[in-house]
């Protein structure tokens, strides 16, 4: 399928959060159930309004992946677990770099798949934080794109 990147409307926020939760449950095995419950309303009520949102939809018009960008930071990139490996993450990341000027991303240290994904695109770790942005004990790697060059 030939996917396109689209803007997300506020009326689609609940669908975005549903994709976020499915994606997190499939990839963030280090998170506790109470952490997911903590973040879910924050995503819906605060975080989505703080970023420029883009998505990819399937043939039925359902959101199957989305990204959120603030300034030059990729703050969110989540793909529906049934759609992983279909190039949606690559498409959203390439769009974020080229069209939205993304040069940085933070990745959970325990999310090895995401770390490898960003490294394949030329991102390199430049620092580490012991706590995530909310003060929870999930170490974060801060990554920066070298040479603004996309590599596959």
C-alpha positions as CSV (number, residue, x, y, z in Angstrom):
1,X,0.0,0.0,0.0
2,X,1.1,3.5,-0.7
3,X,0.9,5.3,2.6
4,X,0.7,9.1,3.0
5,X,1.5,11.2,6.1
6,X,-1.5,13.3,7.2
7,X,-2.2,15.8,10.0
8,X,-4.2,14.6,13.0
9,X,-7.4,16.3,14.1
10,X,-8.3,16.8,17.7
11,X,-11.4,14.6,17.1
12,X,-8.9,11.7,16.4
13,X,-7.0,12.0,19.7
14,X,-8.8,9.0,21.3
15,X,-7.8,6.8,18.3
16,X,-4.2,8.1,18.7
17,X,-4.2,7.1,22.3
18,X,-5.5,3.7,21.5
19,X,-2.7,3.2,19.0
20,X,-0.2,4.5,21.6
21,X,-1.5,2.0,24.2
22,X,-1.4,-1.0,21.8
23,X,2.1,0.0,20.7
24,X,3.4,0.5,24.2
25,X,2.0,-2.9,25.4
26,X,3.8,-4.6,22.4
27,X,7.2,-2.8,22.7
28,X,7.6,-1.3,26.2
29,X,7.7,-4.6,28.3
30,X,9.6,-2.8,31.0
31,X,6.7,-0.5,31.9
32,X,4.4,-1.5,34.7
33,X,0.6,-1.5,34.4
34,X,0.3,1.5,36.7
35,X,2.8,3.4,34.5
36,X,0.6,2.9,31.4
37,X,-2.4,4.0,33.5
38,X,-0.5,7.1,34.6
39,X,0.7,8.1,31.1
40,X,-2.6,7.4,29.2
41,X,-4.5,10.4,30.4
42,X,-1.4,12.6,30.1
43,X,-1.0,11.6,26.5
44,X,-4.7,12.4,25.8
45,X,-5.1,15.6,27.8
46,X,-1.7,17.2,27.7
47,X,1.0,15.7,25.5
48,X,-0.9,15.5,22.2
49,X,-1.6,19.3,22.3
50,X,2.1,20.0,22.9
51,X,3.3,18.5,19.6
52,X,2.8,18.7,15.9
53,X,1.0,15.4,15.2
54,X,1.2,13.4,11.9
55,X,-0.2,10.0,11.1
56,X,-0.5,7.2,8.6
57,X,-3.9,5.6,8.0
58,X,-4.8,2.3,6.5
59,X,-7.2,1.8,3.6
60,X,-10.2,2.0,6.0
61,X,-9.0,5.4,7.3
62,X,-7.9,4.1,10.6
63,X,-4.7,5.5,12.2
64,X,-2.0,2.8,12.2
65,X,1.0,5.0,13.2
66,X,1.7,8.5,14.4
67,X,4.4,10.9,15.3
68,X,4.6,14.0,17.5
69,X,7.3,16.7,17.0
70,X,8.1,19.7,19.2
71,X,10.7,22.1,17.7
72,X,13.5,19.8,16.5
73,X,12.6,16.9,18.8
74,X,10.7,13.7,17.9
75,X,8.6,13.3,21.0
76,X,6.5,10.4,19.9
77,X,6.6,7.7,17.3
78,X,4.2,4.8,17.8
79,X,3.0,2.1,15.3
80,X,0.1,-0.2,15.7
81,X,1.6,-3.6,16.6
82,X,-0.2,-5.3,13.6
83,X,1.5,-2.8,11.3
84,X,5.1,-3.0,12.6
85,X,7.6,-3.9,9.9
86,X,5.6,-2.4,7.1
87,X,7.7,0.8,6.7
88,X,5.3,3.1,8.5
89,X,7.8,4.1,11.2
90,X,10.4,4.8,8.5
91,X,8.0,6.9,6.6
92,X,7.0,8.9,9.6
93,X,10.6,9.4,10.8
94,X,11.8,10.4,7.3
95,X,8.9,12.9,7.1
96,X,9.7,14.3,10.6
97,X,13.4,14.8,9.6
98,X,12.8,16.3,6.1
99,X,9.5,18.2,6.7
100,X,9.6,19.1,10.4
101,X,13.4,19.5,10.9
102,X,13.8,16.7,13.5
103,X,17.4,16.3,14.7
104,X,16.9,14.7,18.2
105,X,15.0,11.9,19.8
106,X,14.8,10.4,23.4
107,X,14.6,6.7,23.6
108,X,14.0,4.5,26.6
109,X,17.3,2.6,27.3
110,X,15.3,-0.6,27.7
111,X,13.6,-0.3,24.3
112,X,16.4,-2.0,22.3
113,X,14.3,-2.2,19.1
114,X,13.7,1.5,19.0
115,X,17.4,2.3,19.8
116,X,18.4,0.1,16.8
117,X,15.8,1.7,14.6
118,X,17.0,5.3,15.3
119,X,20.7,4.2,14.9
120,X,20.0,2.9,11.5
121,X,18.8,6.3,10.5
122,X,22.0,7.9,11.7
123,X,21.1,9.0,15.2
124,X,23.8,8.7,17.8
125,X,23.6,8.7,21.6
126,X,25.0,11.9,23.1
127,X,23.9,11.6,26.7
128,X,21.9,9.5,29.1
129,X,19.4,10.4,31.9
130,X,18.7,8.0,34.8
131,X,15.1,9.1,35.0
132,X,12.5,9.8,32.3
133,X,10.9,13.2,31.8
134,X,8.4,12.6,34.5
135,X,10.9,11.5,37.1
136,X,10.2,7.8,36.8
137,X,13.2,5.3,36.9
138,X,13.3,4.5,33.2
139,X,16.7,5.6,31.9
140,X,16.6,7.6,28.7
141,X,19.2,7.9,25.9
142,X,19.3,11.3,24.2
143,X,20.1,10.9,20.6
144,X,21.0,13.3,17.8
145,X,21.0,12.9,14.1
146,X,24.5,13.2,12.6
147,X,24.9,15.2,9.4
148,X,21.1,15.4,9.0
149,X,21.4,12.4,6.7
150,X,18.8,9.6,6.5
151,X,20.3,6.1,6.4
152,X,18.4,2.9,5.9
